[in-house]
Amino acid sequence: MQNIKKLLLIVTFVIGITGLYGKDENTQNLVNMAPTYRDVLVATVKNDNGENRDLKMNIFIPKTNNKKVPLLVFVHGGGWAMGDYQGDDKPNNNQVNLIGQNANQMSTDNQSSYKIFKGILNNGIAFASIDYRLNSEAKFPAQIFDIKGAIRFLRAHADEYGIDSDKIAIAGTSAGAHLATLLATTNGDNSLEGTVGGNLNYSSKVIACIDFYGPTDLLTMGPEMDLSLQTKEQAIETHDSIRANESILLGFDKNGQGVGLLRKLKENNEVNSPYWNYVLLATKGSPVYQVTSDDPPFFIAHGGRDPLVSIQQSLRFKEALDKMGIENIYMSNSKASHGNQGDIVNKAALNWITNKLNK
């Protein structure tokens, strides 16, 4: 009976917000709007090889009668290995190679999700797409330092851009959702704040987060895969091997290493292993272990046929939120793969975040 009540609540929620979304169907569609502020330089950082790397963002401000507008920040996906802040607005979208057949799927997802979330402009909310160092450029925690630096930058320059600094939310897909979710669950954690871009007297806190099929536990991606969607051998290669993007992200990608080894070390509590610091790093970088009672509300979406990020990653994260009493909405399109979740889920997410930002 309790499960039936929860299902009815979710159905009612979807019907309600889908109707709300429909009110704006006849207004101008701003999804192809050019950036109000293009290629904004947030910071110049160092890659692991010592080369300089410019971190930029595009900011879109809809015309509104309000003096300041709320802001949704978008973090692109791509397995931490591809993509940038320009998304579909990038003239030439050249991508780096990924493992096997997942590359094209990630690229398509990044393009479609960018436009989905850029659609928030139609609701009178500003949109900013931000950049971070890829796993081929720098190992973790550089990526979360970059994301938090971008939020601090936006808050520090809120008056300049016409943004309400008290109403900033974040959204991401896939690897971008991992980073968005990690940011939302680690407010006040100095070990993950970094100093990218300065503005250290400003907060990197957000008031809400959308997590579209993001990894939440870097150590368990492989064994949690549904074997009807990906074979055991594929899961090991994609998530546990030294070629896995998680392994590259953690800088644990040399011969004899890989996330699979880190998981075994953690399971056996081998604290004396010379690699134990990598276990701690992977745990620190996994949002499911960072949930606290003061986290913001979450909207979580995950396709039931995702062959790249197991749906268990989202289910476990929701369970962690529930245990801490954190408000959250979870939606699953049972037929969706790793990518577009369908119009109902997309519209539900946009209207959920609109309601949060307009409170």
N, C-alpha and C positions, 0 to 999 in steps of 0.2 A: 504493500500500500504506500509506504514511504517513497519508493522508487517511482511509482505512478504519479504521486503528487509532484515530485521533482520534474518528471517529464512534462506534465501539464504546465508547470511554471515556465519551463523553457519554451514550450510551444506558444504560450501566451505572450511571453517576452518577444519572440521572433515575430509573431503576427503584429504586435503593437508597434515595434520599431520599424518593421517593413512598411507599415502604413505611414509612419512618420516620415520615412525617407521619400515616399511617393509624393509628399506635398510639394517638393521642390523640382519635380520632373520637368515642369514647363519653364524653369528659369534657365539662364545661360549656363552652359556646361563649360567649366573652367579647367577641365582636365588637360587641355593643350595649351594652357596659359604659359607664356614665357616667364622666366624668373624675374622677379622684381629686383632682386640683387643676385647677380650671377658670379660664380667663381670667387666667393668671399673667402679670403684667406683667414683661417683660424689659427694656424701655427705652422712653423717649419720644424720638423722633428728629424731624428736620425733613424735610419734603418739599421738593422743589426750589422750590416757591412760598412757602416759609417757614412753612407751616402745620405744627403739631405732629401727629405720628403715633405712636400707641401700638403697640408691637410686643408681641404676647401669644402664649401657647401653652397648649395643654391637655396635661396629663400623666396617664397611666393607669398605675397600679401594681397588678399582679396579686397576689393573696394567695399567699404562698409561705413555706416554712419557712426560707428563706435570709434572712440579715440584710439583705443588699443584693442587688439584681437587676441584670442587664445591661439596656441600654437601646437601643432602635431609634428613631432620630429620623426623622420623615417630613417631606418638603418637597413641598408640593402643586404640581401643574402648572397649566396654563391660559395658556400663551403669554406668561408674565410679565405678563399683562394682566388676569387674573381669579382668583377664588378666595381663600381665606384658611385659617388654621390650623384652623378648626372642621370643615371637610369635611362629611361626612354628619351630624355632630352639630349642625350649624347649623340653627336653627329656620326661618329664611327665607333661602334661598340665592339672593339677587339677583345677577346677573352683568352685567358691563359688556359692551358690544358688541365683537365681534371681526370680522375680515375675512371676509365671505362665509359659506360653508356650514360653516366649521370651528368656529364658536362652540358649537353644540349638541354636537358630537363631543367637544370639549375638556371641556365641562361634565360630560357623561356619564362620560368617562374619569376626571376628578378625583374624582367620587363613588365609582365602583367601585374605583379603586385605593386610595383612603383605607381602605375596609373590608378590602381584601385585606391591606394591611400592618398594619392594626390587629389582624388575626388573630394576630399574633405574641404577643399576650397569652395565647393558648391554650398557648403553649410556655413560659410562665413568665417571659417577658421584658417589661419595661416598654416603653411606647410614648409618644412625645411628638410632637405635631404642631405645627410652628412656623410663624411668620409672616415675611413680608418685604415691603418696599415694592414695589408694582407699577410697571411701566414708565410708567404715566400719572402716577405720584407722584414718582418720582425716577429719574434715569438711572444706568446702571452706572458704578461698582461698588457702588452703595448696596446692591444685593440680596445680594451675597456678604458685605459687611460685616455685614448683618443676620443672615445664616445663621451666620457665624462667631461673632457676638456671642451667639447663642442657645446654641451648643455650649459656649462659655465659661461662660455663665450656669448651664447644667445641671451642668457639672463643679464650679463654685463652690458650688452648692447640693445637691450629690449626697448629703451626709449627711442633710440635711433631708428629701429625698424618698425616701431609701432606695435610691439608685442606686449601682452600682459604677462609680466614675469612670474606672476602667481599661478598662471594657468598654462603650464607646459606639460604635455604628455608625450609618450614615445610609443612607436610601433616598429615591428620588424618581422621579416620572414626568414625562416630557416636559420642560417648562421647569424643573420641580422637579428632575428628574434632571440637567439641565445644571448647576444650582447645587450639587447634592449632589456631583456628579462633580468640579466645579471646586474645591469645598472639599477633597475627598479628595486632589486632585493638587497642592494649593498650600500644604500645611502648611509653616510657616516662612517663607512669602513675606510679608514685612511690607507690601508694597504692596497686598495684597489682604486684610489682616487687619482694618484699621479699628479703631475704638475703641467701637463700639456697645455700650452696656450696661456698659462698663468690664470689670472682672475680668481685666485684662490680664496678671496673673501666672498665669493658667490657660491651658492649651492648647486650641486648637480642633481638635486631631487626632482622627481616628476610626480604628478598627481594621479596618473593612471598609465597602464601599459597594455598594449595589444601584442600577444604572442601567437604568431601564425606558424605552427609546426616547427618550433625551435627545439634544438637539443637542450636538455636541462641537466643531463648527467654525462659528462665526457667519457666516463669510464665504462659505461654499460650500453653504449650504442649497438655494439655487435651482438651480444647475446640476447638482447631484447627484440631483435628483428624477427618478424613473422616469417617462418621458413616457407610459407606458401607464396611470399612476395620476393624473397631473396634467399638463395641457398646459403647454407652454413659457410661454405667456402667463400662465397661472395661477401658475406657479412664480415668474415675475418679479414679479407683483403681490403674492404672498404673502410672498416672502422678500427681494426686491431693492428694492422701491419705497420711497418715503418713508412709506407707510402700513404697511409690514411691521413686525411686532412687534420684530424684531431691530434695525431702524433706529431705532424709538422707544426701545428699550432703551439704545442707544448714544448717544441724543441727536443722531442724525444724520438728522433727519427733516424738514429744511426744503427748500424748492424747490431742485431741482438736486442734491439729496444722495441718500441711500439706500445700503444695503449693496452694491448692484451697483457703484456708483462706487468704494467702498473696495476691493472685490476687484480691480478693474482697476488701481488705484493700487498694490496690493501685487504683482500679477503683473508690473507694469512697473517695480517698485522705485522709484517716484517719491518718494524721500525728501524732496525739496524742496517737495512739495505742501503747501499750507497745511492740508490735511486729514490729513497723515501721522500726527498724534497719534491720530486716530480709527482709523487702520489698526492702530496699536500697541495701542490700547484693545481693539479687536475681537480681536486676536491674544491679548492677555493674558486675555481673557474666554473663550477657547476651550480646553477641557480637552485636546484632542488635542495641543496645543503645550506643555502644562505637565507632561507625564508625566516622572517621574524615578524612579531606581532604588529610592527609599525609600518609594514609594507603597504603600498598603494593597491587599489583594486586592479584586477586583471581580467582581460577577455582572452580566452584561449581557444584556438581553432586547430583542428588536426584531421586530416583525411584518413578514412578507414583503410585505404589501400596504398598507403605511403610506403614505397620500397626503399626509401633512403634514410628517413628519420622515423624510428618506430613510434607508433601512437602511444606506447607505454611511457615514453618520455613526458608527454603531456599529461597523461593520467596520473603518473607519480607526482608531477608538479602540482596538479590540482589537489591531490591528497595532502601534500605538504601545506598548501595554502589553507585548506579546510581545517587542518589540525591547529593552525595558528589563528583561525577565525578571520582570515582575510577574505573580503568580498571577491567573488570571481564568477564569471560566466564561462561555461565550457560548451562548445558546439562541435559536432563532428558530422561531416558529410561522408556517409559510409562508403560512397563510391569514389571519393576524391583521392587523387594520387598526391605526389609532392608538388604542389603548385596551387593554382586557382581553386579555391574551395567552393565556388559556386555563388550565384548572385545573392541568395538568401543569407548565407554566412557573411559575405562581404558587406552587404548593406546593414546587417545587424551590427557588425563590428564598427562601421563608420558612425552609426547613430548612437551606439553605446558610448563611444568616445566623445561624440558631440555633446551628449547629455552631461558627461563628466566635466567637460571643459566649459560648459555654459552654466554650471551651478553657481 
